[in-house]
Each structure stands twice: as structure tokens, then as C-alpha cells.
């Protein structure tokens, strides 16, 4: 088991921020302001961002580090770690970084659990890690913090686990993103028009995390089951992004269950809604998470986001980005390979 890095070891980590979207820009600012990390470079996809000072891309002020679209320039920097946060994963690039000796911490979900990866992809990534002496780790808020780190802590007081259920809630009524809500997520559409594949995507997104926790507890799953359902608005409602007509989709619920011995041992359920007035009798809570642990030391835990809804979009990227930034020293200290939450020590933030 790798040891927790000391402060003087953390100070030597040179970090490259890869991509500067909502999550990436928040991570970039966190690296710039971090007392024990040094920004070595920034990779951007947009030609309009190339050549700009990295600090100007995240509102942190000048840093002297210029953003680039050239992978070769990034490699010449010889970073200790790359915070890899693009909209899509480029496996060739990931392997190139690892082979060059750069550790990778990513908010992409492809690397949460080696056993859930395509065997050929896993072999290729592990070979790249071995050649470069580097590690890669997937993390974030959900999946990541709430589906791995928190369950592992809560089960540390159990000697018998009957079931653990994670419920995620997101009130999107003040999210002024019509393209995301209506075009991508399908709110405001007739229920029959919803893409079943989108509703059942949870198996891929959250299944590896549940399987990882089960493995760590010595209770490997027999199967993963995923389903999705929608609820409609009984009357027309106005939200920040536009209008949800009566009878159209106003809420979505995705459930992923990790089954062992014929029953759900671990379960993740996400409920995203634009109004609490629904035609279904769903448990709809304020934005945040609820975790119920059934066992010989039962627990009922609420984690709420105490942020006004109109500030939520500006605040929530930090929940994902900061976990990745805080993981950098621990991934750099880990043995080469695909490293999971169960492999690494507890992630402790260096705040002073």
C-alpha cells in the first residue's frame, strides 16, 4: 500500500491541466492556487484559447504559462501529472502521456475499475503505465466521491452489510441551459420520445464504482442491473431554461443495482427534476445526496448542497474538479498501473 505523501514531496509535483471547460477551468484555478502544486502547462482544444495565459482562462490572473494545442509541447514539459478532463477520452493520447512518464488523474469515467474495462483496452493502458512508470486514476464527485470514497468510509463501521443505497438529487429548475436540458437530457419531450439507452446509461457510468466497492468489501457482485424512468408535469411550468409543457418529461430517474445472491446489495439512484410537481409519487429532495446503510450499524446520511439554485451551476464544478486536484500527490506516489479509490490511501486535501 503506498504511503501518504509528505508535504515536501507534494511540492515537487508539476501539473498540466488538460482541457478548460467547466470542470477543467475549475481544476486549473485550483492548481494555480494550490500551496503545494506547480502549474507546468495547459492543453486546450479551442484555437481561440491557444496562446493565452492559463490564468486568464480561469479567472486567476497571469501565470506566465501559455496554453497550447500541441501534445508534443506538453510532453516536453515532463509533468509529474496531467489532469485529464476532455469531453471525450482519446485512448491514444492517454497512453502517450503514460508512456512518457506522466501520471494521469482524470474525471473521465473509463478507468474507475480495471475489471470493468474492455480487456484489450485494459492491457494497452497497463502496458503504457509499465513502460512509463506511471499511474492513472479516475475520480470526481459522481461517480467517484459519492459512489466510492463515501461508501467505503461508511461501511468501515459495519460487520454485516445488508444493503447500501446512494440517492442523488438535482433540482434543475434554475439551470439556464436549454441545450443541455431540452436537447441532450430530453426534458420537455413526450415520454414516448425518451431514448431508453440514455435512461439506462447508468450501468456504464456508475456500475464500475459499485463493483469496485463490492470487491473491496469482499462481496463481489453477481450482476449489475440498470433501468430508467420518467415523470411528467401535470401542468405547464416555466423554468430558467424555458417551458415544460403539461404531460411532458419533467423528471428522470436512473437506477443501478449491484446484485449479489439474488438481491440488490449496492444501489445508486439519480433523480434529476425540473419541478417537484410530478405525476409520480417519487421521493424528491433538495439537491445533494442521501445515503442509507442497512446492516448491523445502520446509518442514514444526508449531504446537501447549501447553495442557492441560481448559483448551483457556478458552484458544482468544484465538487468534481477539487477531488481530482487533491488526488494528484497520491497518484504520483502510487505504483504504476490503473489505480482505484480502493488502491490509494484516503485522499486528504492540502489546504495550508
Residue frames as qw, qx, qy, qz and C-alpha x, y, z in Angstrom:
[[0.000, 0.889, 0.458, 0.000, 0.00, 0.00, 0.00],
 [0.411, 0.510, -0.051, 0.753, 1.52, 3.36, -0.99],
 [0.352, -0.432, -0.476, 0.681, 2.29, 5.75, 1.83],
 [0.076, 0.940, 0.327, -0.063, 0.65, 9.13, 2.22],
 [0.560, 0.505, -0.044, 0.656, 2.92, 11.73, 0.57],
 [0.417, -0.545, -0.288, 0.668, 4.70, 14.22, 2.81],
 [0.167, 0.920, 0.179, -0.307, 4.34, 17.96, 2.22],
 [0.155, -0.686, 0.490, 0.515, 7.86, 18.31, 0.77],
 [0.376, 0.070, 0.846, 0.371, 7.11, 15.55, -1.74],
 [0.321, 0.745, 0.579, -0.080, 3.86, 17.21, -2.81],
 [0.008, 0.864, -0.067, -0.499, 5.66, 20.48, -3.53],
 [0.253, -0.390, 0.684, 0.563, 7.64, 18.87, -6.32],
 [0.464, 0.405, 0.780, 0.106, 4.63, 17.89, -8.43],
 [0.090, 0.308, -0.316, -0.893, 4.43, 19.76, -11.71],
 [0.437, 0.440, 0.752, -0.224, 0.90, 19.60, -13.12],
 [0.057, 0.007, -0.532, -0.845, -0.55, 20.09, -16.60],
 [0.479, 0.385, 0.519, -0.594, -4.24, 20.92, -16.92],
 [0.099, 0.043, 0.813, 0.572, -5.75, 19.18, -19.96],
 [0.118, -0.575, -0.660, -0.468, -8.92, 20.95, -21.22],
 [0.083, -0.095, -0.372, 0.920, -10.52, 24.04, -19.73],
 [0.337, -0.500, -0.592, -0.535, -14.28, 23.55, -19.85],
 [0.533, -0.698, -0.055, -0.475, -16.45, 23.97, -16.74],
 [0.898, -0.425, -0.015, 0.113, -14.64, 21.27, -14.76],
 [0.774, 0.210, -0.038, 0.596, -11.22, 21.85, -16.29],
 [0.113, 0.707, -0.066, 0.695, -11.25, 25.60, -15.66],
 [0.639, -0.706, 0.064, -0.300, -12.13, 25.00, -12.00],
 [0.931, -0.202, 0.020, 0.303, -9.32, 22.45, -11.70],
 [0.565, 0.499, -0.041, 0.656, -6.89, 24.84, -13.41],
 [0.188, -0.785, 0.118, -0.578, -7.64, 27.58, -10.91],
 [0.832, -0.543, 0.062, -0.096, -7.29, 25.11, -8.04],
 [0.872, 0.076, -0.028, 0.482, -3.83, 24.05, -9.26],
 [0.298, 0.653, -0.076, 0.692, -2.71, 27.67, -9.64],
 [0.386, -0.716, 0.159, -0.560, -3.84, 28.47, -6.10],
 [0.934, -0.270, -0.232, 0.039, -2.65, 25.19, -4.55],
 [0.318, -0.878, 0.357, -0.024, 0.11, 25.68, -1.95],
 [0.577, -0.424, 0.679, 0.160, 1.97, 22.52, -2.96],
 [0.714, 0.390, 0.530, 0.242, 1.41, 22.12, -6.72],
 [0.116, -0.543, 0.304, 0.774, 3.03, 23.94, -9.60],
 [0.689, 0.628, 0.270, -0.240, 1.29, 24.60, -12.93],
 [0.500, -0.293, 0.585, 0.567, 3.60, 23.38, -15.69],
 [0.035, 0.045, -0.622, -0.781, 1.29, 23.74, -18.68],
 [0.519, 0.380, 0.487, -0.591, -2.23, 23.79, -20.06],
 [0.144, 0.072, 0.821, 0.547, -3.66, 21.96, -23.06],
 [0.429, 0.441, 0.300, -0.729, -6.71, 23.44, -24.82],
 [0.521, 0.337, 0.751, 0.227, -8.86, 22.23, -27.70],
 [0.295, 0.890, 0.339, -0.076, -10.09, 25.59, -28.96],
 [0.586, 0.370, 0.086, 0.715, -7.85, 27.62, -31.31],
 [0.118, -0.845, -0.102, -0.512, -9.25, 30.74, -29.62],
 [0.686, -0.724, 0.067, -0.018, -7.71, 29.67, -26.29],
 [0.867, 0.056, 0.026, 0.494, -4.32, 28.64, -27.66],
 [0.434, 0.441, -0.069, 0.783, -1.57, 31.14, -26.85],
 [0.356, -0.767, -0.050, -0.532, -3.45, 32.68, -23.95],
 [0.005, 0.409, -0.728, 0.550, -2.12, 32.79, -20.42],
 [0.397, -0.243, -0.885, -0.003, -3.56, 29.82, -18.49],
 [0.092, -0.318, -0.595, 0.732, -4.64, 32.09, -15.65],
 [0.296, 0.182, -0.122, -0.930, -6.77, 34.16, -17.98],
 [0.460, -0.082, -0.761, -0.450, -8.72, 31.01, -18.93],
 [0.500, -0.421, -0.747, 0.119, -9.93, 30.51, -15.37],
 [0.245, -0.873, -0.163, -0.390, -10.05, 34.00, -13.92],
 [0.784, -0.484, -0.145, 0.362, -6.93, 33.56, -11.81],
 [0.038, -0.949, 0.226, 0.214, -4.80, 36.27, -13.40],
 [0.569, 0.674, -0.471, -0.007, -1.48, 35.95, -15.28],
 [0.893, -0.379, 0.240, 0.048, 0.67, 32.91, -14.56],
 [0.016, -0.704, 0.630, 0.328, 3.30, 33.02, -17.30],
 [0.432, 0.010, 0.892, 0.133, 2.09, 29.61, -18.52],
 [0.392, 0.336, -0.328, -0.791, 0.79, 29.70, -22.09],
 [0.774, 0.188, 0.521, -0.306, -1.97, 27.36, -23.25],
 [0.073, 0.422, -0.745, -0.511, -1.20, 25.10, -26.21],
 [0.874, 0.217, 0.082, -0.426, -2.92, 22.69, -28.59],
 [0.564, 0.540, -0.624, 0.003, 0.33, 20.80, -29.25],
 [0.930, -0.357, -0.055, -0.064, 0.63, 17.47, -27.45],
 [0.780, 0.271, -0.240, 0.511, 4.34, 17.46, -28.18],
 [0.038, 0.638, -0.268, 0.721, 4.78, 20.70, -26.24],
 [0.737, -0.538, 0.091, -0.400, 3.02, 19.14, -23.27],
 [0.975, -0.075, -0.121, 0.173, 5.32, 16.13, -23.33],
 [0.547, 0.474, -0.282, 0.630, 8.45, 18.29, -23.44],
 [0.328, -0.707, 0.198, -0.595, 7.35, 19.84, -20.14],
 [0.500, 0.072, -0.825, 0.253, 7.81, 16.43, -18.47],
 [0.493, -0.498, 0.130, -0.702, 4.95, 16.96, -15.99],
 [0.124, -0.158, 0.910, -0.363, 4.59, 14.78, -12.93],
 [0.278, 0.421, 0.830, -0.238, 0.84, 14.63, -13.51],
 [0.137, -0.129, -0.458, -0.869, -1.74, 15.57, -16.12],
 [0.360, 0.336, 0.620, -0.611, -5.26, 16.45, -15.00],
 [0.003, 0.043, 0.778, 0.627, -7.06, 14.96, -18.00],
 [0.259, 0.462, 0.622, -0.576, -10.58, 16.43, -18.36],
 [0.133, 0.103, -0.538, -0.826, -11.70, 16.47, -22.01],
 [0.682, 0.108, 0.101, -0.717, -15.26, 15.95, -23.23],
 [0.966, 0.175, -0.104, -0.159, -14.23, 12.63, -24.80],
 [0.657, -0.544, 0.488, 0.186, -11.43, 10.21, -23.99],
 [0.632, 0.661, -0.392, -0.098, -8.67, 9.78, -26.58],
 [0.935, -0.315, 0.141, 0.086, -7.01, 6.49, -25.67],
 [0.751, 0.426, -0.066, 0.500, -4.03, 7.13, -27.93],
 [0.046, 0.770, -0.217, 0.598, -3.31, 10.38, -26.10],
 [0.723, -0.614, 0.181, -0.258, -3.78, 8.84, -22.66],
 [0.962, -0.067, 0.083, 0.252, -1.31, 6.06, -23.47],
 [0.543, 0.606, -0.109, 0.571, 1.14, 8.56, -24.93],
 [0.259, -0.796, 0.235, -0.494, 1.08, 10.56, -21.72],
 [0.865, -0.447, 0.204, -0.099, 1.54, 7.48, -19.55],
 [0.908, 0.213, 0.019, 0.360, 4.36, 6.13, -21.70],
 [0.330, 0.703, -0.180, 0.603, 6.13, 9.47, -21.35],
 [0.451, -0.054, -0.637, 0.623, 6.06, 9.06, -17.57],
 [0.246, -0.263, 0.115, -0.926, 3.22, 11.45, -16.77],
 [0.060, 0.302, 0.885, -0.350, 0.78, 10.24, -14.14],
 [0.229, -0.299, -0.461, -0.804, -2.84, 10.93, -15.09],
 [0.134, 0.353, 0.729, -0.571, -5.75, 11.92, -12.87],
 [0.130, -0.153, -0.579, -0.790, -8.96, 12.12, -14.86],
 [0.457, 0.179, 0.461, -0.740, -12.61, 12.92, -14.38],
 [0.602, 0.194, -0.584, -0.508, -13.33, 10.67, -17.34],
 [0.775, -0.274, 0.358, -0.442, -15.10, 7.50, -16.19],
 [0.819, 0.354, -0.423, -0.157, -13.26, 4.91, -18.26],
 [0.510, 0.370, -0.689, 0.359, -10.72, 3.92, -15.59],
 [0.558, -0.552, 0.253, -0.566, -12.66, 3.56, -12.32],
 [0.788, -0.265, 0.533, -0.157, -12.25, -0.21, -12.19],
 [0.045, 0.471, -0.781, -0.408, -9.82, -2.25, -14.32],
 [0.287, 0.111, 0.951, -0.019, -12.08, -5.30, -14.22],
 [0.431, 0.664, 0.489, -0.367, -14.89, -3.35, -15.88],
 [0.163, 0.697, -0.376, -0.588, -12.75, -2.21, -18.81],
 [0.866, 0.452, -0.151, -0.154, -12.56, -3.83, -22.22],
 [0.876, -0.331, 0.218, 0.275, -9.75, -6.41, -21.79],
 [0.689, 0.406, 0.156, 0.580, -7.79, -5.15, -24.81],
 [0.008, 0.867, -0.020, 0.497, -8.03, -1.53, -23.64],
 [0.680, -0.718, 0.143, -0.049, -7.01, -2.52, -20.15],
 [0.879, -0.078, 0.182, 0.433, -3.94, -4.39, -21.40],
 [0.483, 0.622, 0.105, 0.608, -2.93, -1.46, -23.55],
 [0.230, -0.881, 0.073, -0.406, -3.26, 1.09, -20.72],
 [0.803, -0.564, 0.177, 0.080, -1.45, -1.14, -18.22],
 [0.820, 0.175, 0.147, 0.525, 1.37, -1.66, -20.70],
 [0.234, 0.774, 0.018, 0.588, 1.68, 2.11, -21.17],
 [0.533, -0.810, 0.114, -0.218, 1.78, 2.56, -17.39],
 [0.901, -0.286, 0.173, 0.275, 4.51, -0.05, -17.09],
 [0.674, 0.427, 0.108, 0.593, 6.63, 1.47, -19.85],
 [0.094, 0.745, -0.041, 0.660, 6.39, 4.96, -18.37],
 [0.392, -0.112, -0.674, 0.616, 6.38, 4.01, -14.70],
 [0.220, -0.151, 0.055, -0.962, 3.14, 5.98, -14.34],
 [0.094, 0.354, 0.880, -0.302, -0.34, 5.60, -12.87],
 [0.235, -0.270, -0.375, -0.855, -3.83, 6.63, -13.94],
 [0.019, -0.328, -0.800, 0.502, -6.82, 7.23, -11.67],
 [0.180, -0.493, -0.507, -0.684, -10.44, 8.15, -12.45],
 [0.189, -0.405, -0.661, 0.603, -12.29, 10.22, -9.87],
 [0.141, -0.396, -0.294, -0.859, -14.76, 13.08, -9.43],
 [0.392, -0.157, 0.434, -0.796, -17.89, 13.72, -7.41],
 [0.696, 0.197, 0.587, -0.363, -20.37, 11.32, -9.01],
 [0.934, -0.261, -0.225, 0.096, -19.10, 8.77, -9.85],
 [0.454, 0.466, -0.455, 0.608, -16.13, 8.90, -7.51],
 [0.075, -0.313, 0.533, -0.783, -16.56, 10.65, -4.18],
 [0.639, -0.130, 0.264, -0.711, -20.16, 9.66, -3.53],
 [0.927, 0.126, -0.199, -0.291, -20.05, 6.19, -5.11],
 [0.791, 0.221, -0.477, 0.313, -16.65, 5.07, -3.83],
 [0.244, 0.353, -0.522, 0.737, -14.99, 7.19, -1.13],
 [0.483, -0.329, 0.254, -0.771, -18.10, 7.79, 0.98],
 [0.917, -0.127, -0.218, -0.308, -19.42, 4.18, 0.85],
 [0.724, 0.188, -0.552, 0.368, -16.01, 2.81, 1.82],
 [0.014, 0.335, -0.500, 0.799, -15.92, 5.14, 4.86],
 [0.649, -0.254, 0.106, -0.709, -19.50, 4.37, 5.91],
 [0.933, -0.031, -0.324, -0.151, -19.03, 0.61, 5.66],
 [0.410, 0.419, -0.651, 0.482, -15.91, 0.83, 7.83],
 [0.335, -0.268, 0.583, -0.690, -18.19, 0.65, 10.89],
 [0.864, 0.031, -0.086, -0.494, -20.12, -2.39, 9.63],
 [0.262, -0.317, 0.911, 0.028, -19.57, -6.09, 10.21],
 [0.373, 0.373, 0.843, 0.107, -22.69, -7.05, 8.26],
 [0.178, 0.296, -0.207, -0.915, -23.97, -5.17, 5.23],
 [0.480, 0.430, 0.748, -0.158, -27.49, -5.87, 4.05],
 [0.437, 0.695, 0.423, 0.383, -27.76, -3.00, 1.56],
 [0.263, -0.486, -0.015, 0.833, -26.27, 0.39, 0.78],
 [0.353, 0.724, 0.538, 0.247, -28.29, 2.86, -1.27],
 [0.254, -0.296, 0.068, 0.918, -26.98, 6.13, -2.67],
 [0.270, 0.775, 0.567, 0.072, -29.62, 8.58, -3.86],
 [0.307, -0.125, 0.148, 0.932, -28.60, 11.63, -5.86],
 [0.183, 0.809, 0.546, -0.121, -30.93, 14.59, -6.38],
 [0.303, -0.094, 0.226, 0.921, -30.52, 17.54, -8.73],
 [0.224, 0.791, 0.464, -0.331, -33.01, 20.39, -8.99],
 [0.447, 0.089, 0.444, 0.771, -32.51, 21.81, -12.50],
 [0.132, 0.831, 0.540, -0.015, -35.30, 24.39, -12.40],
 [0.066, -0.949, 0.061, 0.303, -32.86, 27.33, -12.23],
 [0.575, -0.236, 0.551, 0.556, -30.31, 25.87, -14.66],
 [0.426, 0.770, 0.018, -0.475, -30.35, 28.25, -17.64],
 [0.150, -0.393, 0.803, 0.423, -29.04, 25.69, -20.15],
 [0.759, 0.336, 0.110, -0.547, -31.73, 24.95, -22.77],
 [0.576, 0.489, -0.624, -0.200, -29.36, 22.92, -24.94],
 [0.068, 0.257, -0.916, 0.300, -28.42, 20.62, -22.07],
 [0.427, 0.107, 0.676, -0.592, -31.88, 20.19, -20.56],
 [0.703, 0.443, 0.183, -0.525, -34.03, 20.02, -23.67],
 [0.632, 0.587, -0.444, -0.244, -31.72, 18.78, -26.43],
 [0.283, 0.411, -0.849, 0.174, -29.37, 16.47, -24.52],
 [0.161, -0.052, 0.852, -0.495, -31.35, 15.32, -21.49],
 [0.185, -0.290, -0.831, -0.438, -34.77, 15.32, -23.16],
 [0.046, 0.445, 0.609, -0.654, -36.79, 17.35, -20.69],
 [0.344, 0.474, 0.024, -0.810, -39.96, 18.79, -22.19],
 [0.316, 0.177, -0.778, -0.513, -40.42, 15.86, -24.59],
 [0.848, -0.160, -0.121, -0.490, -43.30, 13.39, -24.66],
 [0.643, -0.460, 0.603, -0.110, -42.38, 10.36, -22.52],
 [0.911, 0.277, 0.306, 0.021, -42.57, 8.08, -25.56],
 [0.540, 0.803, -0.188, 0.170, -39.77, 10.05, -27.22],
 [0.405, -0.774, 0.484, -0.048, -37.23, 9.38, -24.47],
 [0.608, 0.474, -0.637, -0.009, -34.22, 7.34, -25.53],
 [0.908, -0.401, -0.062, -0.107, -34.19, 4.20, -23.41],
 [0.801, 0.200, -0.252, 0.505, -30.45, 3.90, -23.89],
 [0.100, 0.590, -0.262, 0.757, -29.93, 7.28, -22.23],
 [0.654, -0.556, 0.080, -0.507, -32.09, 6.30, -19.28],
 [0.969, -0.242, 0.013, 0.042, -30.17, 3.07, -18.76],
 [0.515, 0.685, -0.370, 0.358, -26.69, 4.60, -19.23],
 [0.488, -0.738, 0.344, -0.314, -26.11, 4.23, -15.51],
 [0.983, -0.110, 0.102, 0.105, -24.76, 0.71, -15.88],
 [0.713, 0.433, -0.078, 0.547, -21.72, 2.10, -17.71],
 [0.038, 0.767, -0.168, 0.619, -21.42, 5.33, -15.71],
 [0.467, -0.605, 0.392, -0.511, -21.96, 4.02, -12.17],
 [0.979, -0.063, -0.150, -0.119, -21.70, 0.24, -12.40],
 [0.685, 0.350, -0.458, 0.445, -17.89, 0.11, -12.16],
 [0.112, -0.530, 0.445, -0.713, -17.96, 2.15, -8.94],
 [0.811, -0.310, 0.150, -0.473, -20.48, -0.18, -7.31],
 [0.957, 0.127, -0.246, 0.085, -18.48, -3.23, -8.40],
 [0.401, 0.523, -0.483, 0.577, -15.30, -1.64, -7.06],
 [0.409, -0.488, 0.407, -0.655, -16.84, -1.09, -3.61],
 [0.948, -0.124, 0.012, -0.294, -18.25, -4.63, -3.56],
 [0.814, 0.323, -0.389, 0.287, -14.83, -6.07, -4.45],
 [0.134, 0.553, -0.498, 0.654, -13.15, -4.00, -1.73],
 [0.607, -0.378, 0.348, -0.607, -15.64, -5.32, 0.85],
 [0.113, -0.199, 0.973, -0.006, -15.06, -8.92, -0.19],
 [0.511, 0.411, 0.654, -0.379, -18.62, -9.16, -1.54],
 [0.050, -0.180, 0.611, 0.769, -18.19, -9.36, -5.34],
 [0.585, 0.321, 0.167, -0.726, -21.37, -8.76, -7.34],
 [0.580, 0.190, 0.782, 0.127, -23.09, -11.40, -9.44],
 [0.331, 0.541, 0.557, 0.537, -24.52, -8.83, -11.86],
 [0.024, -0.281, -0.127, 0.951, -25.37, -5.20, -12.49],
 [0.173, 0.624, 0.740, 0.182, -28.89, -4.12, -13.39],
 [0.079, -0.223, -0.008, 0.972, -29.86, -0.70, -14.72],
 [0.125, 0.650, 0.726, 0.186, -33.16, 0.96, -15.52],
 [0.073, -0.047, -0.030, 0.996, -34.60, 4.39, -16.18],
 [0.017, 0.670, 0.742, 0.035, -37.99, 6.02, -15.83],
 [0.086, 0.242, 0.074, 0.964, -39.55, 9.45, -16.28],
 [0.001, -0.627, -0.667, 0.402, -42.27, 11.52, -14.65],
 [0.195, 0.521, 0.421, 0.716, -44.28, 14.23, -16.37],
 [0.020, 0.053, 0.292, -0.955, -45.55, 17.66, -15.35],
 [0.138, 0.558, 0.807, -0.134, -49.30, 17.72, -14.56],
 [0.202, 0.933, 0.261, -0.145, -49.38, 21.36, -15.66],
 [0.590, 0.624, -0.037, 0.510, -47.18, 23.64, -17.73],
 [0.546, -0.753, -0.048, 0.364, -44.31, 25.16, -15.75],
 [0.402, 0.859, -0.201, 0.243, -41.70, 27.78, -16.55],
 [0.803, -0.425, 0.044, 0.416, -38.10, 27.10, -15.60],
 [0.195, -0.759, 0.264, 0.562, -34.96, 29.14, -16.23],
 [0.308, -0.178, 0.747, 0.561, -34.23, 27.22, -19.44],
 [0.280, -0.054, -0.562, -0.776, -37.72, 27.60, -20.90],
 [0.684, -0.104, 0.129, -0.710, -41.08, 25.86, -20.69],
 [0.046, -0.031, 0.998, -0.030, -42.04, 22.33, -19.63],
 [0.528, -0.123, -0.332, -0.772, -45.46, 21.69, -21.16],
 [0.702, -0.161, 0.481, -0.500, -48.08, 19.69, -19.28],
 [0.954, 0.185, 0.173, -0.163, -47.74, 15.98, -19.99],
 [0.658, 0.615, -0.383, 0.206, -44.05, 16.18, -21.00],
 [0.805, -0.114, -0.408, 0.416, -40.98, 14.91, -19.18],
 [0.191, -0.888, 0.118, -0.401, -40.25, 16.95, -16.06],
 [0.495, -0.635, 0.574, -0.147, -38.15, 14.45, -14.09],
 [0.776, 0.341, -0.527, -0.062, -35.91, 11.48, -14.78],
 [0.647, -0.564, 0.472, -0.200, -34.74, 8.70, -12.53],
 [0.674, 0.437, -0.596, -0.009, -31.90, 6.28, -13.26],
 [0.748, -0.509, 0.360, -0.228, -31.27, 3.28, -11.01],
 [0.579, 0.452, -0.677, 0.050, -28.25, 0.97, -11.00],
 [0.803, -0.465, 0.243, -0.283, -28.25, -2.07, -8.74],
 [0.258, 0.489, -0.831, 0.067, -25.35, -4.31, -7.87],
 [0.882, -0.197, -0.085, -0.420, -26.88, -7.73, -7.28],
 [0.163, 0.391, -0.880, 0.214, -25.43, -10.42, -5.05],
 [0.032, 0.122, 0.957, -0.262, -27.16, -13.66, -4.06],
 [0.020, -0.539, -0.789, -0.294, -30.37, -12.58, -5.76],
 [0.162, -0.891, -0.395, 0.153, -30.83, -9.18, -4.10],
 [0.312, 0.817, -0.070, 0.480, -29.56, -5.63, -4.54],
 [0.706, -0.368, -0.285, 0.534, -26.57, -5.21, -2.24],
 [0.248, -0.380, 0.041, 0.890, -25.45, -1.81, -3.57],
 [0.299, 0.712, 0.601, 0.207, -27.70, 0.66, -5.34],
 [0.171, -0.259, 0.058, 0.949, -27.28, 4.07, -6.92],
 [0.206, 0.712, 0.659, 0.126, -30.30, 6.13, -7.91],
 [0.185, -0.134, 0.078, 0.970, -30.12, 9.56, -9.56],
 [0.148, 0.755, 0.638, -0.041, -33.21, 11.77, -9.72],
 [0.205, -0.079, 0.174, 0.960, -32.96, 14.88, -11.90],
 [0.080, 0.702, 0.707, -0.033, -36.01, 17.12, -11.93],
 [0.157, 0.325, 0.184, 0.914, -37.23, 20.49, -13.20],
 [0.465, -0.425, 0.029, -0.776, -40.19, 20.73, -10.82],
 [0.113, -0.101, 0.902, -0.405, -41.39, 18.90, -7.73],
 [0.660, 0.273, 0.302, -0.631, -44.95, 18.82, -9.08],
 [0.127, 0.283, -0.879, -0.363, -44.96, 15.46, -10.82],
 [0.786, -0.042, -0.237, -0.569, -47.46, 12.84, -11.92],
 [0.776, 0.037, -0.614, 0.140, -45.49, 10.21, -9.99],
 [0.643, -0.751, 0.028, -0.148, -45.07, 9.60, -6.27],
 [0.743, 0.327, -0.339, 0.475, -41.30, 9.95, -6.17],
 [0.582, -0.677, -0.132, 0.431, -39.07, 10.84, -3.25],
 [0.458, 0.673, 0.062, 0.578, -37.77, 14.22, -4.47],
 [0.556, -0.679, -0.184, 0.443, -35.36, 16.06, -2.20],
 [0.059, 0.958, -0.176, -0.218, -33.18, 19.16, -2.39],
 [0.666, 0.627, -0.386, 0.117, -30.03, 18.98, -4.50],
 [0.252, -0.636, 0.686, -0.248, -27.49, 16.69, -2.85],
 [0.532, 0.148, -0.830, -0.079, -27.10, 13.08, -1.79],
 [0.720, -0.402, 0.297, -0.482, -28.78, 10.71, 0.64],
 [0.439, 0.313, -0.841, 0.034, -27.04, 7.50, 1.72],
 [0.801, -0.352, 0.168, -0.453, -28.82, 4.73, 3.58],
 [0.296, 0.382, -0.869, 0.106, -26.77, 1.89, 5.05],
 [0.861, -0.279, -0.003, -0.424, -28.64, -1.19, 6.21],
 [0.639, 0.273, -0.673, 0.254, -26.55, -3.53, 8.34],
 [0.651, -0.456, -0.535, 0.284, -25.53, -4.18, 11.91],
 [0.277, -0.448, -0.184, 0.830, -24.54, -0.48, 12.28],
 [0.313, 0.702, 0.572, 0.288, -27.30, 1.23, 10.26],
 [0.231, -0.355, 0.006, 0.906, -26.76, 4.79, 9.04],
 [0.302, 0.785, 0.518, 0.155, -28.89, 7.44, 7.37],
 [0.409, -0.405, 0.099, 0.812, -26.83, 10.31, 5.96],
 [0.370, 0.868, 0.327, 0.047, -27.84, 13.48, 4.11],
 [0.457, -0.262, 0.205, 0.825, -25.30, 15.57, 2.20],
 [0.294, 0.858, 0.418, -0.056, -26.99, 18.74, 0.95],
 [0.469, 0.266, 0.146, 0.830, -25.56, 21.48, -1.25],
 [0.142, -0.761, -0.437, 0.457, -26.29, 24.67, 0.75],
 [0.213, -0.161, 0.357, 0.895, -26.14, 26.85, -2.37],
 [0.473, 0.520, 0.233, -0.672, -28.93, 28.95, -3.92],
 [0.753, 0.358, 0.543, 0.100, -30.24, 27.31, -7.09],
 [0.463, 0.886, 0.025, 0.021, -29.22, 30.26, -9.25],
 [0.058, -0.819, 0.571, 0.011, -25.60, 29.78, -8.10],
 [0.885, -0.151, 0.438, -0.046, -25.56, 26.00, -8.38],
 [0.826, 0.532, 0.057, 0.180, -24.12, 25.85, -11.92],
 [0.237, 0.836, -0.366, 0.332, -21.24, 28.07, -10.85],
 [0.475, -0.620, 0.540, -0.312, -20.53, 26.09, -7.67],
 [0.949, -0.062, 0.267, -0.158, -20.95, 22.42, -8.53],
 [0.736, 0.568, -0.341, 0.138, -17.91, 22.08, -10.87],
 [0.063, -0.684, 0.619, -0.381, -15.75, 22.33, -7.78],
 [0.824, -0.250, 0.407, -0.305, -17.20, 19.14, -6.32],
 [0.946, 0.303, 0.083, 0.086, -15.78, 17.22, -9.27],
 [0.507, 0.739, -0.287, 0.338, -12.62, 19.20, -10.03],
 [0.254, -0.758, 0.476, -0.366, -11.28, 19.53, -6.49],
 [0.912, -0.231, 0.328, -0.084, -11.38, 15.80, -5.76],
 [0.859, 0.434, 0.005, 0.271, -9.15, 15.25, -8.81],
 [0.217, 0.808, -0.333, 0.435, -6.72, 18.02, -7.85],
 [0.549, -0.634, 0.439, -0.324, -6.45, 16.72, -4.29],
 [0.977, -0.024, 0.210, -0.006, -5.68, 13.23, -5.62],
 [0.558, 0.758, -0.324, 0.100, -2.58, 14.33, -7.58],
 [0.091, -0.680, 0.692, -0.224, 0.08, 13.68, -4.88],
 [0.724, -0.168, 0.616, -0.260, -1.39, 10.29, -4.04],
 [0.873, 0.467, 0.126, -0.062, -1.50, 9.12, -7.66],
 [0.374, 0.793, -0.460, 0.142, 2.06, 10.34, -8.22],
 [0.298, -0.549, 0.729, -0.282, 3.15, 8.27, -5.20],
 [0.890, 0.038, 0.334, -0.309, 1.32, 5.13, -6.33],
 [0.511, -0.189, 0.758, 0.359, 2.85, 2.13, -8.06],
 [0.211, 0.239, -0.543, -0.777, 2.48, 2.12, -11.87],
 [0.013, 0.283, 0.950, 0.134, -0.89, 0.95, -13.18],
 [0.337, -0.516, -0.397, -0.680, -4.60, 1.73, -13.16],
 [0.192, -0.033, -0.715, 0.671, -5.20, 2.82, -9.58],
 [0.348, -0.604, -0.601, -0.392, -8.65, 2.80, -7.99],
 [0.376, -0.701, 0.143, -0.589, -10.08, 4.51, -4.91],
 [0.918, -0.388, 0.008, -0.078, -9.56, 1.22, -3.06],
 [0.831, 0.218, -0.159, 0.486, -5.87, 1.12, -4.08],
 [0.242, 0.583, -0.191, 0.752, -5.00, 4.63, -2.94],
 [0.236, -0.240, -0.638, 0.693, -4.78, 5.97, 0.62],
 [0.025, 0.821, 0.536, -0.195, -7.57, 8.23, 1.77],
 [0.367, 0.547, 0.169, 0.733, -7.39, 11.47, -0.21],
 [0.368, -0.712, -0.335, 0.495, -6.53, 14.26, 2.21],
 [0.327, 0.868, 0.162, 0.338, -6.61, 17.84, 0.91],
 [0.554, -0.160, -0.155, 0.802, -3.52, 20.01, 1.44],
 [0.005, 0.882, 0.420, 0.214, -5.19, 23.31, 2.36],
 [0.407, -0.860, 0.001, 0.306, -2.47, 25.14, 4.26]]
